[in-house]
Amino acid sequence: MYKYILKRLAITIPTLFAISLISFLIIHLSPGDPTAMMIDPKTRPEDRERIKKNLGLDKPLPQQYFIWLNNLVFHRDMGYSLVNGKPVLKSIMERLPNTLILMGLSYLTAILLALPLGIYSAVKQYSPGDYILTVLSFTGISIPSFWLGLMLICLFTVKLQLLPSIGTISPDIGDNIIIQIYDFIKHLIMPFFVLVFTNLAAWSRYVRSSMLEVLKADYIRTARAKGQSELKVLYKHALRNAMIPLITLIGLSLPDLLAGAFVTEMIFSWPGMGRLGMDAIFHRDYTVLMGTIMFSSIVIIVSNLITDIFYVITDPRIRFD
């Protein structure tokens, strides 16, 4: 197992290099110019060229890449935003806590609910409760997250005026910490519900499907024939093997914890990593976009490694040696 982990870590460096090179080329070769978003269209061509020179955008593309790569590798510097001049790493660190709170709470809630609901649907297959959960699950899978978010805003913000729909805290909230926490929770409710509902719908179906397959296995019938209690059969023998597909699904979704839910954060103007990346795309902020891509790539690689490790912990039959 340790050799496998070391091998995976060794592959990480060339993988990140390839990701950075391909991303850099795609971003800089795509139509558009970041200076067009910052200056007046009537600006003289010589002034625009001067701005490009100040930003380092006049250099050949390979030179721009190696300057960026050198700063990242040897100075741990992701550069500065082309729009506001703020250090990219500082922008990421400012947005990261908001994404961790939103994504962490929603994912944890979805996992804790998906397990018992999926197990119940599998054990009580074709019961009224199973049919109700099936309808709700397919509804959650079918509804686009942006549409659900907009409907919640129309209902709870526009019609009922109960919940705010923008940002994390109201601008005129004052200095009282209790009131600030309460206001933050109010801002959190709707994006939290959107992410929980959509993820819970998919994950509970995976748990149900996996449990149904495991419950038909011979060793489950043997465990029951030995007189073991149903709870012990379900949670000691069946659930552990049924968790393998769910671990894969959660492992693939784990990068969202740090990368953010782009659509949800944009709908609710939640100042997290997802919105930072989307703003960088809209403003053609190359340095910020490269910073978010590299940060997300590292998280994806690490999460895939953690998922493989959990395979071994969950199922002793799996070996990577």
Buried (B, 14 or more C-beta within 10 A) or exposed (E): EEEBEEEBEEEBEEBBEEBBEEBBEEBBEEEEEBBEEBBEEEBEEEEBEBBBEEBBBEBEEEEBBEEBBEBBEEEEBBBBBBBEEEBBBEBBEEBBEBBBBBBEBBBEBBBEBBBEBBBBBBBEEEEEEBEEBBEBBEEBEEBEBEEBBBEBBEEBBEEEEEBBBBBBBBEEEEEEEEEBEEBBEBBBBBBBBBBBBBBBBBBBBBBBBBBBBBBEEEEBEEBBEEEBEEEEBBEEBBBBBBBBBBBBBBBEBBBBBBBBBBBBBBBBBBBBBBBBBBBBBEBBBBBBBBBBBBBBBBBBBBBBBEBBBBBBEBBEEEEBE
